[in-house]
Amino acid sequence: MFDFSSLRKSVTSLAGQVKEVRREIADLQSLRARIEGAPPSREDFMAHLEAHLQQQSARYIETLSNSFEFFRRHPSRLGDPALMGQHLSLFGVARHPKDVDQTRGLDGMLCALIPSVLPELRKRIESMPWPEDARPLEGRDKSIAAIDAKLEALMQQESELTSTAASCGIVIESRGQ
């Protein structure tokens, strides 16, 4: 007589292996999503913010310098309000069409002051509450690549298990069904 007990143990073992592989896949996918979507660390945020503000400050100062070029060449026209309005906005940014993409207005003027207010800005950001799940940006790509490699191996293992089962007439539903 056929030993169904042995068959049951084999099928149960196979089901357990597939279940374990799928659990590992789900856990790694969840970890990957948490790493990828984690807020930046406070240090990364500050570094990017400072770099952006320094760049804006430099752009404003450059634009302001270019605006003064007209008056450097024509110092006697400095007192002409119409020319001042034509060449400089209230905050010292040229209004010429070639300067349309330049930093303008109050934001530009404030950017010029960034070097002097950056220490206070840093103190205020350091005193802000920060998400507990924040992670440094450095190393994220490496972590995600390692997870992706493990996921690929596990998915291959899952595929082999379900293919082997199918070749024996045992149908295992695909993940997510």
C-alpha positions as CSV (number, residue, x, y, z in Angstrom):
1,M,0.0,0.0,0.0
2,F,1.1,3.6,-0.8
3,D,2.5,5.6,2.2
4,F,0.4,8.7,2.2
5,S,2.0,9.8,5.5
6,S,5.3,10.3,3.7
7,L,3.7,12.2,0.9
8,R,1.9,14.5,3.4
9,K,5.2,15.2,5.2
10,S,6.9,16.1,1.9
11,V,4.1,18.4,0.8
12,T,3.9,20.0,4.2
13,S,7.7,20.5,4.1
14,L,7.5,22.0,0.6
15,A,4.7,24.3,1.7
16,G,6.7,25.4,4.8
17,Q,9.7,26.2,2.6
18,V,7.7,28.3,0.2
19,K,6.0,30.1,3.1
20,E,9.4,30.8,4.7
21,V,10.9,32.1,1.4
22,R,7.8,34.3,0.8
23,R,8.0,35.7,4.4
24,E,11.6,36.6,3.8
25,I,10.7,38.3,0.5
26,A,8.0,40.3,2.2
27,D,10.3,41.3,5.1
28,L,13.0,42.4,2.7
29,Q,10.6,44.4,0.5
30,S,9.3,46.1,3.6
31,L,12.9,46.9,4.8
32,R,13.7,48.2,1.3
33,A,10.7,50.5,1.3
34,R,11.6,51.8,4.8
35,I,15.2,52.6,3.8
36,E,14.2,54.2,0.5
37,G,11.4,56.3,2.0
38,A,13.1,57.3,5.3
39,P,13.4,61.0,6.0
40,P,17.0,62.3,5.7
41,S,19.1,62.7,8.8
42,R,19.2,66.2,10.2
43,E,22.9,66.5,9.2
44,D,22.0,65.6,5.5
45,F,19.2,68.1,5.5
46,M,21.4,70.8,6.9
47,A,24.2,70.1,4.4
48,H,21.8,70.2,1.4
49,L,20.0,73.3,2.7
50,E,23.3,75.1,3.4
51,A,24.7,74.2,-0.1
52,H,21.5,75.4,-1.7
53,L,21.4,78.7,0.3
54,Q,25.1,79.3,-0.4
55,Q,24.5,78.8,-4.1
56,Q,21.6,81.2,-4.0
57,S,23.6,83.8,-2.1
58,A,26.4,83.6,-4.7
59,R,23.9,84.0,-7.6
60,Y,22.4,87.0,-5.9
61,I,25.8,88.7,-5.3
62,E,26.8,88.0,-8.9
63,T,23.6,89.4,-10.3
64,L,24.0,92.5,-8.0
65,S,27.5,93.0,-9.2
66,N,26.4,92.8,-12.9
67,S,23.6,95.3,-12.2
68,F,26.1,97.8,-10.8
69,E,28.2,97.5,-14.0
70,F,26.0,100.0,-15.8
71,F,26.5,102.6,-13.0
72,R,30.2,101.9,-12.9
73,R,30.4,102.9,-16.6
74,H,27.9,105.8,-16.1
75,P,28.4,107.2,-12.5
76,S,26.7,110.5,-13.3
77,R,23.4,108.6,-13.9
78,L,23.4,107.0,-10.5
79,G,21.0,109.7,-9.2
80,D,18.4,109.2,-12.0
81,P,15.4,107.4,-10.4
82,A,14.2,106.2,-13.8
83,L,17.6,104.5,-14.6
84,M,17.8,103.1,-11.1
85,G,14.4,101.5,-11.6
86,Q,15.4,100.3,-15.0
87,H,18.6,98.7,-13.9
88,L,18.0,97.7,-10.3
89,S,14.9,96.5,-8.5
90,L,14.3,97.6,-5.0
91,F,16.5,94.8,-3.9
92,G,19.3,95.4,-6.4
93,V,18.5,92.8,-9.1
94,A,18.7,93.7,-12.7
95,R,15.4,93.8,-14.6
96,H,16.9,93.1,-18.0
97,P,15.3,90.2,-19.9
98,K,18.7,88.4,-19.9
99,D,18.4,88.2,-16.1
100,V,14.9,86.7,-16.0
101,D,16.2,83.5,-14.4
102,Q,18.3,85.2,-11.8
103,T,17.5,85.3,-8.1
104,R,15.1,88.1,-7.5
105,G,13.5,90.2,-4.8
106,L,13.4,89.7,-1.1
107,D,14.4,86.0,-1.4
108,G,17.5,87.0,-3.3
109,M,18.4,89.7,-0.7
110,L,17.9,87.3,2.1
111,C,20.1,84.8,0.3
112,A,22.9,87.4,0.3
113,L,22.7,87.5,4.1
114,I,22.8,83.7,4.5
115,P,26.5,83.5,5.6
116,S,25.7,85.8,8.5
117,V,22.5,84.0,9.6
118,L,23.5,80.4,8.9
119,P,24.7,79.7,12.5
120,E,21.3,80.8,13.9
121,L,19.4,78.8,11.3
122,R,21.5,75.7,12.1
123,K,20.7,76.1,15.9
124,R,17.0,76.4,15.2
125,I,17.0,73.3,12.9
126,E,19.0,71.4,15.5
127,S,16.3,72.2,18.1
128,M,13.5,71.0,15.9
129,P,12.0,67.6,16.6
130,W,13.3,65.1,14.0
131,P,11.7,61.8,12.8
132,E,13.0,58.8,14.6
133,D,13.2,56.8,11.3
134,A,15.5,59.4,9.7
135,R,18.5,57.8,8.0
136,P,21.7,59.2,6.5
137,L,21.6,59.4,2.7
138,E,25.1,58.0,2.4
139,G,24.9,54.2,2.2
140,R,21.3,54.0,1.2
141,D,22.0,52.9,-2.4
142,K,24.5,50.3,-1.1
143,S,21.9,48.9,1.4
144,I,19.2,48.8,-1.3
145,A,21.5,47.1,-3.8
146,A,22.3,44.4,-1.2
147,I,18.6,43.9,-0.4
148,D,17.8,43.7,-4.1
149,A,20.4,41.0,-4.6
150,K,18.9,39.0,-1.7
151,L,15.4,39.5,-3.1
152,E,16.5,38.3,-6.5
153,A,18.0,35.1,-5.0
154,L,14.9,34.5,-2.8
155,M,12.6,35.0,-5.8
156,Q,14.7,32.6,-7.8
157,Q,14.5,30.1,-4.9
158,E,10.7,30.6,-4.8
159,S,10.4,30.1,-8.5
160,E,12.4,26.9,-8.4
161,L,10.3,25.5,-5.5
162,T,7.0,26.3,-7.3
163,S,8.3,24.9,-10.7
164,T,9.5,21.7,-9.0
165,A,6.2,21.3,-7.3
166,A,4.3,22.0,-10.6
167,S,6.4,19.3,-12.4
168,C,5.1,16.8,-9.7
169,G,1.5,18.0,-10.2
170,I,1.4,20.2,-7.1
171,V,0.0,23.6,-7.8
172,I,1.2,26.4,-5.5
173,E,-0.5,29.8,-5.9
174,S,1.7,32.7,-7.0
175,R,2.6,35.2,-4.4
176,G,0.0,37.9,-4.0
177,Q,-2.9,35.8,-5.2
